[in-house]
């Protein structure tokens, strides 16, 4: 049985999106922390922000938008500085947060806000080098006749990773004590601030 070309292309994109999203960096730490304290929807919505940015970069690479790629790479410095400052802010806010963690077996079930989505969307966009990764991989795939199918796969693969990560964190969160959550909050704050400083200094 022959697999239709678009189906195969979609799954290639999904594998690509999953593999790019999977390494746990500042976005992953942020999603885990938000899931543990705010519940699955808060963490997953944050992950979807990153998946959307991955999809946009993938689209630019698939369509061969050289002008956009050049523009993003030209503004790589300012974008990285903005991302570094935002990571530093998020880290310091976590460290200075004196609110009580949710009780054991519960989450702070506040409704996820737009900030959950747009904060990770912005942070992912501040790494224009991602577009180079997509461009290199897409070049290896050869001519792409259905770029929208490929990009849909990239988004779906990335979103699948965040679904798995946040779902796992949500299950574990119900077994973590408030004291442990407090240490996780502080630890995530230190890591996020460290990521921010490394971006600003190197």
N, C-alpha and C positions, 0 to 999 in steps of 0.2 A: 504494500500500500504506500503510495507516494504522499508525502506530507506537503500540503499547499505551501507555496513560497512565502506568503504573508504570515502564515502560522509559524513557520520556522524562523522568520525574521523577528516576529514578536517575541518568541522564546529566547532568541539570541539577545535581544534588547533587555529582556527581563533578567537574564543571567548577568549581563553587564551592569544593569542598575543595582542588582542585589550585591554584586561584588564591590562596587564603588561605595555603597552605603555601609557595608558590613564592618569595616574597621572602626573600632570604638575610639572616637576622638571627642572633642568638646561637644559636638552635637549629640552624640550618644550619651555622654554624661548628663547633659541637660535634660534629655528625654527621660532617662532613668530617674533622675531626681524628681522631675515633675510627675512622673507616674507614681512613684512611691508616696509622694505627699498629696498629689491632687487627683490621683486615679488614672485609669487607663485612657479616658478621653483626652485628658490634658496632655499626657505624654504622646499619644498617637497623633493628635493634632499638630504637635510640635514636629513629629517625624514627617508628617505630610508636607509641612513647609519646606523641609530639606528635600523631599522627593520632588516637589514642584520645581525647585531651583535646579536640581539635577536634570529634570525633564527639559527645562528651558535651555540649559547648556547643551544637552544632547541634541535638541532641535537645531540650535545654531550650528553645531558641528555637522549634523546630517544634511542640512540644507546648504552647507558650504558658505555660510555668511562670513566671508573673509573680513568685511568691513567691521562687523560687530566684534569678531575675534580680535582684530587689531585694536579696536577701541578699548576693549576690556583689558587687554594686555598692556596697553599704554597707560591705563589708569590702575594698573596692578598695585602700585605703591599706595596711593590714597585709599583704595578699597581695602587693602590689608590693614592699613592704619585704622580705618573705621571699624573693621572687624575686631582688631586687637583691643581697641578701646572699649568696644561693646562687651567683649569677653571679660575684660578687667572689671567693668561695671557689674556684670552679672555675678562674677566671683565675689566681689566685695559685698554685694547686696546679700548673697547667701551667708557670708561670714558675719554680717552685722544683723541678720534676721534674728530677732529675739522672740518671735511668736512660737507658741507651743506646738510641737509636732502632733499629728493626729494620734488618737488613742490606738492601742494595739488592736490589730484586726480591722481597722477602719482607715478610710482616707478622708482628707478634707475635701468633701464633695462640692466644692465651689464650681460653678459652671465655667468650663474653659473659655478664655477670652480670645479675641483676635490676636492679642500679643503673643500667645503661645505659638500660633502659626507663623506670624510675620517675623518674629524674632529669629527663628531658625531659618526661615526663607532668606532673610537679610544676611545672616552669618554664612550661609552656604554660598550666596552670590558674591561674598567678599573674597572668595578664593577663585579668581579667574583661571588659575592654572588647571582647574578641572576641565575647562574646555579643550585644553591641549590633550588631555588624556582621552577624551571622547574623539577628538579629531584623529589621533593616532590609531585608535582602535577601529573607527569607522573606515579609515583608509585601508586597513587590513581586510575589511569585509568586502571591499570592492564597491562598484557602483550600487547605490541604494535606490531602488525604484519606488519604494513606498516609505519615505522618511517618517511619515506620521505613524505608521505601524511600528517602526523601530522605536520611536520616541515613546509611544504608548507602552511598549514593553519595558523601556528604561524606567518610566514612572512606576509601573506596576511592580517591577522587581525591587525598586527602592522602597516602595510602600510596604511590600511584603516583609522586608527586613525590619522595618519599624513596627509592623504588626507583631512579629515574633518577639522582638526585644521588649516592647512595652507590655505585651501580654504576659511574658515571663516575669518582668519586674512587678506587674500588678499582682500576680499570684504570690510572689515572694513577699510583697509589701504587707500582706495580711498577716504574715508570720513574724514581722520585725517589730521589736519593742520601740516605744517612743524614744528611749535613750539611744538606741542604735540609729534611729532615724536622725536624731540630732547630730550624731557623729558623721553620718552620711552627708547631711547638709553641709557641715563644716568641711568635710573632705572634698566634696564636689566644689565648694567655693574656692578652696585652695587650688584644686586642679584647674578650674576655669580661669582663675586669676593668673596662674602660671602659664597656661596656654596664651592668654592675652599678652603677658609680658614677653614671652618668647617671640610672638608675632611682631611686637613693637621693637624689640631689641635686635633681632636677627633677620 
